């Protein structure tokens, strides 16, 4: 009776685990970008700058990693603390600092 209860998970669960794996990869890339920024500039993380830095590193990481990525306007909609123009400037400055 017990062997009837043990089954392979449905395909949708397997694809979700693959998607979750991609999320972890993006988070690691995000941390690499932040470490690179700190190493190149000596800029520490403060209560006033960690949110924009995390936002920019996530933005760049998902643009590099994903085939279909969110636009800066999408990020402004998801995180309305910044407008699209501010996110554009933050991304540009972030890329200048990590290269």
N, C-alpha and C positions, 0 to 999 in steps of 0.2 A: 504494500500500500504506500509506503513512504517513497519508493522510487517514482511513483506517479506524480508526486508533488514537485520533484526536482526537474526543472526544465531549463532550456536555454532561454535567456532573456529575449524579448522581441527585438526586432531590428531597430525600432525607434529608440529604444534604450541604448543600444550600441552606438547609434549615431550621436545621441546626446552625450555619451561619455567621450566620444571623439571631439565634439564641440567643447566640452569642458576642458579637455586636454589642451586645445588651442588657446583657451582663455588663460591657462597657467603659463603657456609659452609666451603670450603677450605680456603678462605681468612680469616675467623674468626679463624680457627685452626692455620693458619700462624701467626696471631697476638698473639695468645696464646703462641705459641712457642717463638716468639720474646720477649714477656713480661717475660716468664720463663727464657730466657737467661739473660735478663737484671737483673732480680731479683736474680738469682744465682751467676752471675759474677760481677754485677755492671758496666758492659760494656755499655757505652752510644752509641747511634747511631751518627756517624760522616759522613761527606761527603765522606770519604774514605772507610767506612766499611758498609754502608747501603745496597749497591747492593749485595755483597756476602751474607750478612745475610738474606736479602729478598729471594734471590735465594735458599739458603739452607732451609729456613723455608717452602717455597713453594714446594720444592723437597720432603721434609719429609712429609708435609701435604698431598700431592697428593699420595705418596706411602702408607700412612696409610689409607686414605679415599677411594681411587679407587681400584676396583678389578683388572683392567688392567691399570697399571701405566706406565709412561714414564721412560725409562732408563736414566742413567746419560749421556750416549752418545747422547741421544735425546736432553737433555737439553743443551749439548755442541753445538749441531747443531743449536738449536733454538736461543741460546744466545752465539755466538762465542767469546765473551770476555774471556771465560775460556775454556781450553781443558778438556777432560774427566778426566784425572788424577788429575787435580786441583779440579774439582768438587768432585771427590771421596774423596780427602783429606779434602776439606771443609766440606763435609757431615759428615765424620767421626769425625772431631773436633767439629762440631756443636752438634752432638749427645752426645759426651763426656761432653760438657759444659751444656747441658740442663738436664742431668740425675744426 
